[in-house]
Amino acid sequence: QIVLVSGHLDSWDVGQGAMDDGGGAFISWEALSLIKDLGLRPKRTLRLVLWTAEEQGGIGAEQYYQLHKENINNFDIVMESDEGTFKPSGLGFTGNAKARDIMKEIMTLLQPINVTDVYDDADGTDINYWMRDGVPGASLHDDLSKYFWFHHSQGDTMTVQDPNQMNLCAAVWTVVSYVIADMEEMLPR
């Protein structure tokens, strides 16, 4: 059984893609690194996917889906960060009411950093195939007030990233992915 965390590596043609979507790739990598560094071993596999060709029509995501859809019942949740890594506020979530209640309970663990909201509908080009077929999905929600200042521009460089805000995003990704991967049963569908 698999808990998938992800971001994508491709950037637009004029920028470095540090914020869109290098930040999402980084926090996904960091989540798994933190879990490993803490010596935690969840019941399910945590899988990092760094998508490619999202901007060119989601080719990488489609290929991954085609290669793994025969095991769709083993995918517990698919998570994608693709809206920058500014100050997080919660997660978008797609799933049934029972799964949403579980997600709301998990998010209470993040009260110390004030990131507890569960919004309607996860969003992510790279995870849409899975959610369309009933796999629960989550996407990071963060402060988008500056996102379009840099989106697909030459200004999308590492200087846009705030290490403290990225750490908060990584904390959200780490807690949510680990708790789901270590629950007794998969999220209900």
N, C-alpha and C positions, 0 to 999 in steps of 0.2 A: 504494500500500500504506500502511496506517495503523496507527500505534501510538496507542491511545487512553488518555489519562489522565483521571481524573475524580474528582469529589466531588459532593455535591448541596447546593443552596442552601436548600431548605425547612427550616424549623425547626418544632419542636413548638409547640403553641399557647401555652405559658406562658413560654418562654425566648427568648433571642436566637438560639440555635442556633450560638453561636460555636465550641463544641467539636464538637457534633453537628449539622450536619456542616460548619460553616464552616471548620474546620481542614483537612478533606480537600479542600475547594474551593480553599483558599488554597495548600496545598502543590502541588496540581496546576497552578495558575496559576504559582506560583513556579518549578516545574521548567522549564516552557517559557520563562519569563523568563530564568532562568539560562543555559539553552542558547543563547538568542538573544544575551544579553549577552556570552557567551564567544565569539561568532562561529562557533559550530559549526553545520554544515549536514548533518544525517544523510541517509542514502540514502532513507529513508521519511518520510512526513508524520507529524509529531507533532500529534495533535488533542486539544484540551482540550474536555471536555464538562462543563458544570455542570448537573447534572440538576435537575429540579423534580418536585414531587408524589411523591417517594419515600414519604413518610409516608401519602399518600392512595392507596396501592396501586400505586406504581411507574408511574403514568400517563405521566410524561415519558420514562422508559426504554422503555416499550412503544412509544410513538409514534416515538421515535428508531429503535428496532429495525425497526419496520414500514417506515420511510422508507429504511433503509439495508441491509436484509437481502439485497437482490438482489446486493449487493457483498460478501457475507460472506467470500468467499475472499480479499479484499484486506485484511481485518483481521488483523494479525499477532498482537496481544495486546490485551486490554482490562484496564485497571487501575482499581481503585476504592479510595479511602480513605474508610471510613465507621465507624471505631471510635475516633474521637478522634485527636489528634496528640500523644500522650504519648511517652515515650522508646521509640524503635522497637527491635525485636529481629530483624526479618526480614520475609519475605513469605509469605503463604499462596499456594499455586500450584495451579492446575488445568490439567493437560495431560498428554501422554503421557510415557513414561519418557525418551525422547531430549530432549524439550523441558525436562523437569525437570533433567536433567544439565546442559544449557546454562544454565538459571537458577541452579543451584548454582555454576557457574563464574563467572557474572556477579556473584553475591553475594560472591565472594571479594575483589572489588575494594573492598568496603566494610569489609574487615578493620580499617583504621585507625580506624574509628569503632565497631568491634565490633558490626556489624549484618550477620550473615552467614547466619542460619538460613533455611531454606526449609521451611515447614510444609505439611502436606497440605491441599489444598482451599482455593482462594480463596473469599471470601465477599463478596457484594455484591448487593443487590436490583437495582441498576441494570445490572449486567453479567451477571446470570444467564441472560438470553435468549441471549446470545452464547456463553457457556460451554456451555450445554445443546446448542448446535448445533456444538460442537467447536472453537471459538476458544479458545486458551489464555487464562487469566485470572490476575490477581494482585491480592491485597489486602494492605494494610499491616497488619503485626502490631506492636502496641505494648503498653506496660504498661497493662493495663486495671484495675489495682487501684483507681483513683479514678474510672473512667469512670461507674459507676452512682451515684456521689455527685451527679453533675450531669445525667445523661441525662434528657431530657424534664422538666427542672425549671426553676424561676426562677433557679437558680444557674448555668445554662449561659450565662455571659457571657464577655467577653474576659478578665476577670481569671483565668479558669481556665487560659488558654493560657500556657505557658512558652516564651518566644522561642527559647531554646537547644534545647529538645526539638523544637519545630516546625522549626528549621533542620536538625536531624538527619533528621527525616521528609522534608523537602524534598530533602535530599541523596540519600536512598535513592531517592525518586521520580525525581530527575534522572538519577542514574547508570543506573538500570535502564531507564528509558524511552529514554534516548539510546543506550545500548549496543545494545538490541534494534533500535532504528530504524536503526542504522548497520551492522548485521551484513550480510554478503554475501547471506544467504538468510533467509527468514522462518523462525520457529520451526516445527519439524516438528509435524504433526497426526496 
